[in-house]
Amino acid sequence: MNAPADFCVCSECFRDEGLRLDAQRIGIEDTAFCSNCGASIGRKLDADRLATLAHRFFVWGSLLRCDFGAAPLIQFNQHQKTSITVPSWLEADMRLVEQTLGVGFFHYGPRLWMGSPQKTENKAR
């Protein structure tokens, strides 16, 4: 089990219900006080679990499904600053992840440099 100092946030830190529920699902049960919000009832997340939560919510949650595949519209990493806007009710949660992990969120659409996919007719008869 992780030492309390290893936990950076807990499930109670999040305002968005979906983030909070997912944080409860992947967090570690620990009665230590959260270093961010002070709650003792929230499931605790270390940096790795927080990155997993952010990937599941922001990246997989922005998946654009097309006829010939899918691609996330949002990505994050430590090399870029945040350049996307989110609804006001999600802003604080995104900033919490951004500041805690030292990452930036940015638009990451389908790779258009590959050209526009064209439907092909089924030639098999």
N, C-alpha and C positions, 0 to 999 in steps of 0.2 A: 504494500500500500504506500502511496505517496505521503511525504511529510506535508503538513499544512502549508509550509512556505512554497511548495511546488504548485499549489492551486492559485490560479490567477482570477477566476470568476466562478460564479455558481449559477444555477438555473434561475434563481430569483433576481439576478441582475438584469434579465431581459424583459422588455415591455411587450414585445410581440408574443402572442400566445403560442404560435407555431415554434418559434425559437425556444421558448421556455419549455415546451413539452419535449422537444428533441433533446435539449440540454438535460432534462430529467432522465431521458432514456439512455443517454450515453455517459452521463456524469457518474461520479463515484459518491456513494453514500458516506458522509463524514459529518460529524456534529461540530467540527471546528467552525469558527466564525469566518465568513468570507472576507478577504482582504479588500474587496472592492465595495460591496454593499453592506457588509456587516451581518448578513443573515446567517443563521446557523442551520436552517431547515433545508436550504437548497442543496442540490446535488453538485458537487465540486468538479470543476474542469481545469486541467492543466493546459499548457500551451498546445500540446498535440491534440487533445480532445476538442479544444476551442477551434483549432484549424479544421478538424474534421467536421465540426458543427457548421462552420462558415462555408465549407465546401458543399456540404449537403444542402444547406438552405439557399445560399446565394448562387452557386454555380449550377448544381443540379436543378435547383428551383427555377432557373432562368432558361432551361433547355428549350430550344426552338426545334420542334419536330417538323420535318419536311417530307416530301415524297421520297427522297433518296437518302434519308439519314436524319441526323440531328446534330445540333451544336449548341453549346451554352452561349448565352449572350453576355454574361458577366463572368469575370475571372478576377483573381487577386494574387498579388505577390509582393515581395519586399522591395522590388526594384521600381515600382511605379507609385505615384501618388493617386489618391482617389480622384476620379474624373467623372463619376456618374452621379446622378441625383436619384434619390429614392423618396417615396412618400414621407411626409413629416412624421408619421407614426413609427417609421422604421429608422429614421435618422440616428437616434440615440444608440440603438443597438448596433448599427453599422459602425458608428464612431467608436463604440466600446471595443469591438473586434479589431478595428483599424489601429487604435492606440495600444491595445494590449499586445497584439502580435507584431506591430510595426509593419503593417502591410497597407497597400492601397487597392481599392476596387476600381475596375475599369471595364469599358465596353469591349467585348471579345466576341464579335459576330462570326458567322460562317466565313470560311476562308474564300473570299471572292477572287483572289488571285489565281485560283485553280480554274477559273472560267465558269460559265453558267452551265449547269447540268441540263441536258436535254433528254426528254423521254425517248426511249427507243421502242419501236414496235416489236412485238413478239413475232419473230419470223418463223418460229417452229410451228409446224402444222401437224 
